[in-house]
Amino acid sequence: MSDRRYSEQDADIDLGGLVGAIWRRRMLVLLSTVVMGGAAFGISSMVSPRYQAETRILIETRNPSLITQQNQPVSPEPILDEAGVASQVALLQSNDLIKQVARQLDLASRPEFDPSANPDPITSIMVLTGLVKNPLDVSPEERVVKEFYRKLQVYQVEKSRVIAIQFSSKDPKLAAQVPSEIAKVYLALQSGAKLDTTSDTAKWLEPEIANLREKVKDAEVKVADYRTSADIFRTGELNTFAQTQLNDISLELARVRGERANAEARAESVRAALQSGRNVDAIAEVVSSPMIQRLKESQSGIESQLADLSTSLLDGHPRLKGLRSQLSGIADQIRRETRKVLASLESEAGIARDREKQLIGQLENLKADTAVSEERQVGLKALEREATAQRQLLETYLARYREAVSRQDMNATPADGRIISNATVPAEPYFPKVLPITIVAALAGFILSAVFVMLSELFSGRAIRYSEPEIEEDDVEATPAPRSAPEVANVAEPIEIEEPDMVNVDASEDLVPVNTKAASLLSLEPQAAEVEDAMLDAAEDFVDEEFSVNAVARHLVDTDANVAVVVSLSGDVGSTSTVILARTVAGMGRKAILIDMTGSALPTRLMAENIHQPGITDLLCGEASIADTIHGDRLSDAHVMPHGNANAKRAMRAAERLGMIVDSLANAYDIVIVECGPANVDGVKRLARSGQAEIILSAADASHQEIEDAAKSFIDAGYDDVVLLFGGGNSVPPTSGRNRAA
């Protein structure tokens, strides 16, 4: 059968019409471009050019190391952080520094830095009328500083400790001279401040050092006298003889305890595995045994033989029994070898316990000796701390004093910064850029005029075109039902049925007529995940319905139903509920398989790892075996027989085998769920006769009339046990008989 899909009449923008409208009104666009470009050129040419120069300073700690002691390490110079660099930026913009630069360069004599001295007529009138404050009331120096700030820009270069000083002026030489002068004044101020600090430090340290020398001498004499009187001997800088021996015994005891605990743990793991009957293959001590390794190799070989022969021999065959008997004997040998490993581990743990007891005895004796030594060291440590503190303070003061004196004598106090880029006289003004401004203005005129033309075309409706409805006719293929069971051995053989080539398959001859929704889903296969999410959300809306997925699943389990044929009245939405039903039954401990007989192959997309896996159509066409068409669900313990890749019309020529396939699967599974899509009664009869299968109507999104008509057709055909399914959720189990279908 085929279906028709119509697209509604839609409106679209005629891009070609818009371009044509711009071309038709090209003179307006060209005139706008020329006018705006010419105006920008004239205005920018009249503006006085301004020049800009830049000087860059690297902020770094510059403290020369003048300490002459060879054994005293030189401390690393501190690195300024973001806050430190920001502080230097603020210092470069300080009022005092700018005033000093302005005085040195005599900027007050330049009209550029004091425009308020000669106000224009408009400003004079506003001052007379009181609208603005008279700028001459401010001192000339303050007016120069204000204009200086307007032309100055100081900033930190991103992610660095470099500060850039930019200055703009109508005079290119002055633009380069000002930032260089600012940098020089800044470095001079930094150097002078450090020199004053160094001189004050040296004067304060002189009397402090003399006093500390006497204190250090007295403290060291007290330490030597106490050590001699207390008979305290050291094996190192920190430990005494008793402490060193105690540490050694403690380390050895800890090691022995670790070995004992390890041996006991390994023995306990082997013992627990033997007592509980668990597999001991994961225990390293057992796996490393050469005897067990040989037994495992023999066991693996016998299991391989047993697996190969079980495919062609029955369970009661003598050869299979013999192989199983050999496996049982090997398992007993493995357990005996495991007990030997356990005995070895227990012996190792016993030796470790004996050694631990000896070490504990030695440790107790040493503790008593160490306690006496510790009591004597209390006084010694107090004296040593005092001597050490005095000595460290003296050394620190001496180092700082020598460094301060050396810098004071040599005037070695560089500023914490250096110029890395001097300002040069700019050759071209930075503002205005006549050519770029002209080009940008002309381009803006072109864009604005083009936008004006396009908007006028859109508002008038001349650039809107409407698409006519298109009708597409697709041939809808019916999908067959799947199979999978160990009892069917020759299904993989090609099916040779002499029937005329079925070019147009009538809907009554197909098992699953494909509805409009199912056919359209085939073209949306790349968006299967979105379709799945939308349908699962739709299924969740039925949590409070009487005939939910959980209720139907409990009914199938309670009645020990072996075959359930699901007819989805609403197409893919109902098929989604069937997938949830199969997963729910599998979650209840039943071995379940779902056969995808839909036209859209939605269950395949929801359950299979790959939608191109072989399935029911390949099985019916003889292109795959039963074992190749059964696959695990990617989200549950259920199995699925996918739609398949073979031609559905060709597969349906062997539709008489569907019943045999379902019966074979019923022998291998607790329940076989066949999802037929929107099938009719005649199609379902090919799978199961009345009384041999549960008929489930997946009625999500279906109307009451559709449900009544479908239920009546199956009841009239002799299917008394019809169950309704409305989606997911917890509810009471469905009732039985005709009342459920009504």
Summary of the structure (lengths in Angstrom):
residues: 742
radius of gyration: 48.1
end to end distance: 29.7
largest distance: 126.5
contacts: 2273
relative contact order: 0.11
helix: 59%
strand: 10%
